[in-house]
Amino acid sequence: MSNKFIDGIKHAIIEDDDPKPEGQAQPHPQPHAEATPTASVPVAVSTDSAAYQTMSGQPMSEETEHVYQRILAKTNFNGTQVAATIHKYLDPLSAIPSLDERTRFKTAVVQAKAQEGLSQEKILATFDGLKVALQNEQESFAASAAATKQREIADRQQKVQEVTDAIAQKQKEIAQLQQRLSEVTTELVGAQGKIQRAESQFTIAAQRRALEIDQEKAKYVSLLQG
């Protein structure tokens, strides 16, 4: 599912369009989401990777972007049942040019609530679920990185120590053992650099996705108020 839905409701504001003064007769109420006294403009969320800058101010590398895309695939709101339910009622309304984006969204949510019990709580809870999924991904990566460190770094560190001890014990073999030490140390440095890059890429990608989820949730909070 594309980001067309997200882009299409960026400017939709859930609010009372024309609050009536006290004492003035009110029209017969129509079904709508719960309103708040003031209007809130939802935050526009960009998923354009070129627009995202890392904390250092530089764009994400191609490798980090690839990691981010894998995380996004598992935490994408448009891939959820809630988004599919909203689309079920929102998409047909696009054929009515007289309805603006906000009205279409509000109408779709009202229809989804009446027909399928979709509530504001369910919509916002979906974002909480995305954060849980993101946390699960982080924990899974941390466990995998720890295992890789044990296999690729700790084992090599042990080999370095073994070679160092052998040099002290076998003076006659010192030249040969020093060469072996150099080779294993090179492997250690390479393995450390690889793991550090992977950790950095994942952290940047996860931070970006966490920020986007928070922004999307803030937008939906604003959309659902009104």
Order of alpha helices (4+ residues) and beta strands (2+ residues): alpha-alpha-alpha-alpha-alpha-alpha-alpha
